[in-house]
Amino acid sequence: SLIMQAADNNKVPAGAALAVDRHKFAEFVTARIKSHPNIEIVCEEVTKIPEDELVIIATGPLTSDALTEEIMKLTGSDQLYFYDAIAPIVSADSINMSIAFKAARYGKGGDDYINCPMNKEEYERFYYELINAKSVPLKRFEETRWFEACLPIEEMARRGIDTLRFGPMKPKGLIDPRTGREPYAVVQLRQENLMADAYGMVGFQNHLRYPEQQRVFRLIPGLENAEFLQYGQIHRNTYINSPRVLLETMQTRMNSKLFFAGQITGVEGYLESVGTGWLAGINAARIALGMQPVRAPKASAIGALCRYVSNVETDNFQPVNITFGLLEPLPEELRKHYRQKKERHQKQIEIALKEWQVFLAELKLAAVENA
């Protein structure tokens, strides 16, 4: 996988998680695409969708206004919006390490995170300043639909005073070396690049005014003199109402030669976006060769995602990452046999891999027969 290779080559410390230097990651992928002999890159804005031609639209979350209008004309449905919020990044040398400490939760992954501990009084003061801070006025949008996984921290805080302590600021698995005890709350900072000179505030995506971010976030112990390299902000993330527009093959319901792929379909994440693009590409090639499009195996992650975005019944379709909850549930007899969640998940993985290998073999056989 090109994406996994790019991630492995540009990963940064993040405990048990896989995190990447985003700029170097993007440069790696771009270089590989540009150097591929079978790919021609044309750097021009597309404002019209070609008619009666094979087309894959994978324009991502910030599709231009002109192309958005074209898509709306084709789909016949209103596009949906949600606000994708970005977390602040602070300079490493501005963090007060006499208060903050390095550690990963439960000791997993070494000292990959910088942790800013809070006692109850510090947390409550921070909480009340946060929920009363001034936000940037929303413009150009008819309504606010937050993607749950990217919920701004001030919106999350308004759900209750302890919501943050059981969410992004949970102290579980961390011991403050100054006290030898678990803090009341913790703000975690994650390394943003290979140079380790910038740290992102984990879970602190927000849409507060910049001066308010500086004022409120400097209340966090260890960040009292923080230098902000990037403030939190929000941007539009455009995606189609896929359950009404797409088939599981990533074709549109109204035009079998028109495909959508990537984040614009309502999937989130690098691998999820690439997976839908891979399937759309396979099916576009099959149609060009006079073959029928295929569906990815239901037990697989790609199959589960494509099935979900094209079939879920909801009045409020929202983007999703792949989770075990989207995979095909085990048959009743297997659920009885594998009672532990970890065992059931492992069995789901085994079934998915087996079906995927059969699927790939069938694709290769079909390609040989049509060569």
N, C-alpha and C positions, 0 to 999 in steps of 0.2 A: 504494500500500500504506500503510495507516494505521500499521503497525508501523515501516516504513522512514521515514515522515514523522516519527514520534515520535522515532526514533533520530537522524535528521539534525538535528532541532530541539534535541536535548538531548545531543549527543555531547560527549565530553571528549577531550583529546589522548591518543593511545595509539599513536603511531607509525603503522605500516601497518594496524593493527587498528581496528575500529569498536567503541568502548566508550561507554557512556552513563552519565549521572547517573541512577541507578536510580529515585530518588524522583521526580524531575521527569518522567522517562519514564513512570512509572506514572500520575502525575497527568494527564499529557497524554492518555494512552489512556482513562483513566477519564472525563475530562471529555467527550471525543468520544462515548463510549458513552452517557453520561447525557443528552447533548443530542440524541441521534438520535430523530427522531419515531416511528420504528417499533419502538423497543426499550423495553420496560417492565422496570424493575428492581425486584425484590422482595427486600428484605434480611431474609431469614429462613433459619434452618437447615433443610435438607432431611434428614430422617431416614428417609423411606420413598420408594422408587422407584415412581412411578405405574404401575399395570398397564394394559396394552392402550392405551397412549398413546405418541405419539412423544416420546422422551426422549433428550437428549444429556447424558451425564455427562462433565464436564470440570472436575472438582474439584481437579485438581492434586496436588502431591506430599504435601500434608498433609491428606488427606481425613479427616474426623472419624471417631471410632470407631464411632458409630452408623451412618453411611452405609457405612463399610467393611464392617461386618457384613452390611448389605443386599446389597452388591456380591458378597460371598463366597457368600451364599445363592443369588444369581442365576447366578453363573459356575460354581459347583460346583467351583472350584479354589482352592487356597491362594494368598493374595496373596504377593508377594515383597517383600523389603525390601533397600534398600542405604542406606548412610549418606552423605548429601550434606554434605561438609565445607566450612566457610566460612573464608576467610583473614582474618588480623588486619588492622586499619586503624590507622595511626599518625598523629599530628598532624604537619602539615608543619613547624611551627616547632620541633619537637623533634628534627628530623633534623640531624645534624652535617654541614653542607655543606663543611666544610674537608676532609672525608674522602670523602663521597659526591659524585657528579658527575652532571650531567644529560646524557643522550644516548639516542638510539634505536639499536637494533642495526643495524650497517652504515650508520648515518646516515640511515635511512629514517624520515621523518616528523618530523625536527627533534629538539629536546631534550625529548621527551615523557616520558621515564622518568627517575626518580632511581635511580642505581646505587650499590650499596654493595659495593666491591671487597674481596676476601679474598686473602691469600697462602696458601701451602700450610699453614703452621703454624696460622694462624687458622681455616682451613677444617677441618682435622682435629680441632682442639679443639671447634669447633662441632658437627661430625658426631658425635663420641662423647658429648657432652652431650645431643644431640638424641635419639639412639637409646636412651639410658638415662633419659630424662626420664619423669616419672610421668604417665600418661594418666587421663582421666576414666573410671571404670568404666561399662561398657555395661549398660543396663537395658532391660527390656521387649522385648528382641529374642531370638529363638531362635538366630540365627546372624548372622555378619557377612559381608555381600557388598558389597565395595567396588566402586563404579562407577569403572572404570579412569581416566576423564578427571578424576575428582575424588578421586583417591587421596590420603589424608593424607600430609603430607610425611615424618612419622616412619615410616610404613609403607613409603613409597618408599625411604627411607634404608636400611632394613633389608635391602634387596635387594643392597646392596653399597656400599662406601665411595665409589665414583666415580659411582654412579647419579645423584646430585643434580647433579654437575658436567656430566653429559651430558643433564640434564633441565632443571628450572626454574632451576638456578644456573649454566647454561652461560655461559662468558665470551665466546663467539665473537662477533666483530663489535663488540666494545667495547674502547676504549682508555682506560686510567686516565691522566688528564692529569698526575697527580703523578709517574708513572714513565715515561709514554710507551709502556707495554707493555700487552699483554692480561693481565688479572688471572688468578689461578689459578681463582677462582670469583667469581660475582657474584650478589647479591640485588637484584632489580629491584622498584621501587615504582611503582605506577601511580596517576595522579590519579583520585580517586573522585567528585569533584563539580565543578561549574562554578566554585566559589569557590576551588578549588585549595588548600584548607586541610586536606585529608585524603588520605592515600595508602595504597593497599592493597598488601600484600606478595604479589607475583605468585607463584602456585603454592604458597603457604604455608598452604593449608587444613590443619587439624589438629584433633586432639581431646585435646590436652594440658591438664592442669590450668592454670588461669589464672596462678597464681604461677610455674609452670614455664615458661609461655610468656614471661613477662616476664624471667625469669632467663636462659633459653636464647637468646631472640631479641635480648637486649641484648648478647650476645657478638658480634653482627654489627657490624663496623666502620661507624660512622656512625649506629648505633642504640643506642649505649651509654647514652643518656639518653632513649630513645624514650618518648613518652606514648601509651599504647594507647587509642584511642577505641573500639575493638571488638576483643575477643579472638577467636581462631579457635574454632570450635565445630562440632558436628555435629547434624544433625536427621534424622528419619526421612523417607524419600522412598518413598511407596507407589505401586506400579504393578501393573497386572494382568499376568497371563501371556498376553499378547496372541496369540502363535501358537496357543494353544489356545482363545482366546475370540473373536477378531475375524476378520472378513472384510476384504478390501482396500477395501471400501466404508465401513469403520469401523462397520459393523453388527455386532452380536454374532451368533454362530453359532446361539444358541438362541432369539433373538427379533429379528426383522427390524425392529422398531420401536424397538429400544434401541441407541443408539450410544455409543461412547466417543471422546474426543478430548483432545488436549493431552498433558501430561507423564504422566498416569495410564496412557497407552497404551504408555509406554516410549520416547517420543521426547524429546530434550533440545534446549533452545534456544527462543528467542522465535519465530523464523520457523517452525521445525519444528512447534511447538505450534499456532501460528495456522494453518499449512497443513492439519494434520489436522482442526482445527476447521472450517475453510472447507469441506473435502470432506464432513465429517459434516453440516454445515448444508445444503449443496447437496442431498445425498441425502435428508435428512429432508424438505426442501421438495418434492422430486420424489415421494416416497412420499405426501405429503399431497395432491398433485395427481393421484395415480393413475398416476404414471410409474415406470419402473424405475430403480433406483439405478445410478450410473456409477462406473467406476474411473478414476483419474487415469492419464494416459499413462505407460507403463513407463519411457520415456526421461527423464521429468521427475523433479525432486527429490521432489515430493510423492508421485508414483506409486511411486518407488523406496522411500521411507520406509514407505508404507502396505503395499507388497508385503513388505518386510522384516519389519515387526512382526507381520504376520498369517501369515507363511509360514516364517520361519526355523526350521530344525530344530536345536534345541539343548536340552540339559538344564539350562542355566544362562542363561536369557534376561536380557540386560542392556540398559539404555537406550542409545540411539545418537543421535548428531548425523548430519546429512547429510554424506556424503563422496563423492568420485568413485568410491570402491570399491563404493558401493551402486547406482550408476547402471548401466544396461544396458551391457555391454561392446560395443565396436565390432565389426562383422563382421570376419572374418579378412582380407578384401581391404583394408579400410580400415586395419586395424592394420599391415598390411605397408606401406601407403602413408604413413601418419603414424607415423614411428618414434620421434619425440621425445615424451616424456610430455606436455609443454606443448601440443604440436600435437594430440595425441589428446584431451586434456581440452577444448581449444577446439572440436574437432569434436563431442564429446559435448554441449557447451553449445548448439551450432548445431542439432543434431538435436532436443534437448530443447525449445528455443524454438519450432522449427517445429511439432513435435507439439502443444505447448501452445496455440499460436495456433489450430490446427485444432480442438482440444478445446473451447476457449472459444467459437469460432464455432458449433460444434454445440450447445453448451449454450444460447447465445442464441437460436438457431433454434428449439430445442425449447420454450423459454420463450414465444416469440412464438406458436407453434402452439397452445400450451395456455392462452394468455391468455384 
